[in-house]
Amino acid sequence: MAMIIVKEGERMDSALRRFRKAVDKSGVMADLRKKEYFEKPSLKKKRKKAAASKRAARAARAEEKGFSS
């Protein structure tokens, strides 16, 4: 859970901006969007397989160029 402490004399808009940044950094909203609708297990498996192949292709291109991670 993202949490901030409002400082003495801090304006609410700047506190809200810091809170939104904390929420984005924690990944809460991305997780909520992912769980908003039911995803069939077959589609979930297909999405994960596509993401894995995309990561592998990106790693292969990086290795080809001489980068290492």
C-alpha distances in whole Angstrom, upper triangle without the diagonal:
4,6,10,13,16,19,22,24,22,22,19,20,19,16,15,16,14,11,12,13,9,8,11,11,8,10,8,11,13,12,13,16,17,17,18,22,23,24,27,27,30,29,26,28,30,27,26,29,30,27,28,32,30,29,32,34,32,32,36,37,35,37,40,40,39,36,34,30
4,7,11,13,16,20,21,18,19,16,17,16,13,12,12,10,7,9,9,6,5,9,9,7,9,8,11,13,13,14,17,18,18,20,23,25,26,29,30,32,30,27,30,31,28,27,31,31,27,29,32,30,29,32,34,32,32,36,36,34,37,40,39,38,35,33,30
4,7,10,13,16,18,16,16,14,15,14,11,11,12,9,7,10,10,7,8,12,11,10,13,12,14,17,17,17,20,22,22,23,26,28,30,33,33,36,34,31,33,35,32,31,34,34,31,33,36,34,32,36,37,35,35,39,39,37,40,43,41,41,37,36,32
4,6,9,13,15,12,13,12,13,11,8,9,10,7,6,10,10,8,10,13,13,12,15,15,17,19,20,20,23,25,25,26,29,32,33,36,37,39,37,34,36,38,34,34,37,37,33,35,38,36,34,38,39,36,37,41,40,38,41,44,42,42,38,37,33
4,6,9,12,10,12,11,13,12,8,11,12,10,9,13,13,11,14,17,16,16,19,18,20,23,24,24,26,28,29,29,33,35,36,40,40,43,41,38,40,42,38,37,41,40,37,39,42,40,38,41,43,40,40,44,44,41,44,47,45,45,41,40,36
4,7,8,7,9,8,11,9,6,9,11,9,10,13,14,13,15,18,18,18,21,20,22,25,26,25,27,30,30,30,34,37,38,42,42,45,43,40,42,44,40,39,43,42,39,41,44,41,40,43,44,42,42,46,45,43,46,48,47,46,43,42,38
4,6,5,9,10,12,10,8,12,13,11,12,16,16,15,18,20,20,21,24,24,25,28,29,29,31,33,34,34,38,40,42,45,46,48,46,43,45,46,43,42,45,45,41,43,46,43,42,45,46,43,44,47,47,44,47,50,48,47,43,42,39
4,6,9,11,14,12,11,14,16,15,16,19,20,19,22,24,24,25,28,27,28,31,32,32,34,36,37,37,41,43,45,48,49,51,49,46,49,50,46,46,49,48,45,47,50,47,45,49,50,47,47,51,50,48,50,53,51,51,47,46,43
4,6,9,12,11,10,14,15,15,16,19,20,20,22,25,25,26,29,28,29,32,33,33,34,37,38,37,41,44,46,49,50,52,50,47,50,51,47,47,50,49,46,48,50,48,46,50,50,47,48,52,51,48,51,54,51,51,48,47,44
4,6,9,7,7,10,11,11,13,15,16,17,19,21,21,23,25,25,25,28,30,29,31,34,34,34,38,41,42,46,47,49,46,44,46,47,43,43,46,45,42,44,47,44,42,46,47,44,45,48,47,45,48,50,48,48,44,44,41
4,6,6,6,9,10,11,13,14,16,17,19,20,21,23,25,24,24,27,29,28,29,33,33,33,36,39,41,45,46,48,45,43,46,46,43,43,46,45,42,44,46,43,42,46,46,43,45,48,47,45,48,50,48,48,45,44,42
4,5,5,6,8,10,10,12,14,15,16,18,20,21,22,21,21,24,26,25,26,29,30,29,33,36,38,41,43,45,42,40,43,44,40,40,43,42,39,42,44,42,41,44,45,42,43,47,46,44,47,49,48,48,44,44,41
4,5,5,6,9,10,10,12,14,15,16,18,20,21,21,20,23,25,24,25,28,29,28,32,35,36,40,41,43,40,38,41,42,38,38,41,40,37,40,42,39,38,42,42,40,41,44,43,42,45,47,45,45,42,42,39
4,5,5,6,9,10,11,12,14,15,17,18,20,20,20,22,25,24,25,28,29,29,33,36,37,41,41,43,40,38,41,41,38,38,41,39,36,39,41,38,37,40,41,38,39,43,41,39,43,45,43,43,39,39,36
4,5,5,6,9,10,11,12,14,15,17,19,18,18,21,23,22,24,27,28,27,31,34,35,39,40,42,39,37,40,40,37,36,40,39,36,38,40,38,36,40,41,38,39,43,42,40,43,45,43,43,40,39,36
4,5,5,6,9,10,10,12,14,15,17,16,15,19,20,20,21,24,25,24,28,31,32,36,37,39,36,34,37,38,34,34,37,36,33,36,38,36,35,38,39,36,38,41,40,39,42,44,42,43,39,39,36
4,5,5,6,9,10,11,12,14,16,16,15,18,20,20,20,23,25,24,28,31,32,36,37,39,36,33,36,36,33,33,36,35,31,34,36,33,32,36,37,34,35,39,37,36,39,41,39,40,36,36,33
4,6,5,6,9,10,11,12,14,15,15,18,20,20,21,23,25,25,29,31,32,36,36,38,36,33,36,36,33,32,35,34,31,33,36,33,32,35,36,33,34,38,37,35,38,40,38,38,35,34,31
4,5,5,6,9,10,11,13,12,12,15,17,17,18,21,22,22,26,28,30,33,34,36,33,31,34,34,31,30,34,33,30,32,35,32,31,35,36,33,34,38,37,35,38,41,39,39,36,35,32
4,5,5,6,9,10,11,10,10,13,15,15,16,18,20,20,23,26,27,31,32,34,31,28,31,32,28,28,31,30,27,30,32,30,29,32,33,31,32,35,35,33,36,39,37,38,34,33,30
4,5,5,6,9,10,11,11,13,15,16,17,19,21,21,25,27,28,31,32,34,31,28,31,31,28,27,30,29,26,28,31,28,27,30,31,28,29,33,32,30,33,36,34,34,31,30,27
4,5,5,6,9,9,11,13,14,15,17,19,20,21,24,27,27,31,31,33,31,28,30,31,27,27,30,29,26,28,31,28,27,30,32,29,30,33,33,31,34,36,35,35,31,30,27
4,5,5,6,6,7,10,11,11,13,15,16,17,21,23,24,27,28,30,28,25,27,28,25,24,28,27,24,26,29,27,26,29,31,28,29,33,33,31,34,36,35,36,32,31,27
4,6,5,7,7,8,10,12,12,14,16,17,20,23,23,26,27,29,26,23,26,26,23,22,26,25,21,24,26,24,23,26,27,25,26,30,29,28,31,33,32,32,29,28,25
4,6,8,9,10,12,14,15,16,18,19,23,24,24,28,28,29,27,24,26,27,23,22,25,25,21,23,26,23,22,25,26,24,25,28,28,26,29,32,30,30,27,26,22
4,6,8,9,10,12,14,14,16,18,21,22,23,26,26,28,26,22,25,26,22,21,25,24,21,23,26,24,22,26,27,25,26,29,29,28,30,33,32,32,28,27,23
4,6,5,6,9,10,11,13,14,17,19,19,22,22,24,22,19,21,22,19,18,22,21,18,20,23,21,20,24,25,23,24,28,28,27,29,32,31,31,28,27,23
4,6,5,6,9,10,11,12,16,17,18,22,22,24,22,19,22,23,20,20,23,23,20,22,26,24,23,27,28,26,27,31,31,30,33,35,35,35,32,30,27
4,5,5,6,9,10,10,14,16,17,21,22,24,21,19,22,23,19,19,23,22,20,23,25,23,23,27,28,26,28,31,31,30,33,35,35,35,32,31,28
4,5,5,6,9,10,13,15,15,18,19,21,18,16,19,19,16,16,19,19,16,19,21,20,19,23,24,23,24,27,28,27,30,32,32,32,29,28,25
4,5,5,6,9,11,13,13,17,17,19,17,14,17,18,15,15,19,19,16,19,22,21,20,24,25,24,25,29,29,29,31,33,34,34,31,29,26
4,5,5,6,9,12,13,17,18,20,18,16,19,20,17,18,21,21,19,22,25,23,23,27,28,27,29,32,32,32,34,37,37,37,34,33,30
4,5,5,8,11,12,15,17,19,16,14,18,18,15,16,20,19,17,21,23,21,22,25,26,25,27,30,30,30,33,35,35,36,33,32,29
4,6,7,9,9,12,14,15,13,11,14,15,12,13,16,16,15,17,20,19,19,23,24,23,25,28,29,29,31,33,34,35,32,31,28
4,6,7,8,12,13,16,14,11,15,16,14,15,19,19,18,20,23,22,23,26,27,27,28,31,32,32,34,36,37,38,35,34,30
4,7,9,13,15,17,15,14,17,18,16,18,21,21,20,23,25,24,25,28,29,29,31,33,34,34,37,39,39,40,37,36,33
4,6,10,12,15,12,12,16,16,15,17,20,20,19,22,24,24,25,28,29,29,31,33,34,35,37,39,39,41,38,37,34
4,6,9,12,10,10,13,15,14,15,18,19,19,21,24,24,25,27,29,29,31,33,34,35,37,39,40,41,38,37,34
4,6,8,7,6,10,11,10,12,15,15,16,18,20,20,22,24,25,26,28,30,31,32,34,36,37,38,36,35,32
4,5,5,6,9,10,11,12,14,15,17,18,20,21,23,24,26,27,29,30,32,33,35,36,38,39,37,36,33
4,5,5,6,9,10,10,12,14,15,16,18,20,21,22,24,26,27,28,30,31,33,34,36,37,35,34,31
4,5,5,6,9,10,11,12,14,15,17,18,20,21,23,24,26,27,29,30,31,33,35,36,34,33,31
4,5,5,6,9,10,10,12,14,15,16,18,20,21,22,24,26,27,29,30,31,33,35,33,32,30
4,5,5,6,9,10,11,12,14,15,17,18,20,21,23,24,26,27,28,30,32,33,31,29,27
4,5,5,6,9,10,11,12,14,15,16,18,20,21,22,24,26,27,28,30,31,30,28,26
4,6,5,6,9,10,11,12,14,15,17,18,20,21,23,24,26,27,29,30,29,28,26
4,5,5,6,9,10,11,12,14,15,17,18,20,21,23,24,26,27,29,27,26,24
4,5,5,6,9,10,11,12,14,15,16,18,20,21,22,24,26,27,25,23,21
4,5,5,6,9,10,11,12,14,15,16,18,20,21,22,24,26,24,23,21
4,5,5,6,9,10,11,12,14,15,17,18,20,21,23,24,23,22,21
4,6,5,6,9,10,10,12,14,15,16,18,20,21,23,20,20,18
4,5,5,6,9,10,10,12,14,15,16,18,20,21,19,18,16
4,5,5,6,9,10,10,12,14,15,16,18,20,19,18,17
4,5,5,6,9,10,11,12,14,15,17,18,17,17,16
4,5,5,6,9,10,10,12,14,15,16,14,14,12
4,5,5,6,9,10,10,12,14,15,14,13,12
4,5,5,6,9,10,10,12,14,13,14,14
4,5,5,6,9,10,11,12,11,11,11
4,5,5,6,8,10,10,9,8,8
4,5,5,6,9,10,10,10,11
4,5,5,6,9,9,10,12
4,5,5,6,5,7,8
4,5,5,5,6,9
4,5,8,9,12
4,6,9,12
4,7,10
4,7
4
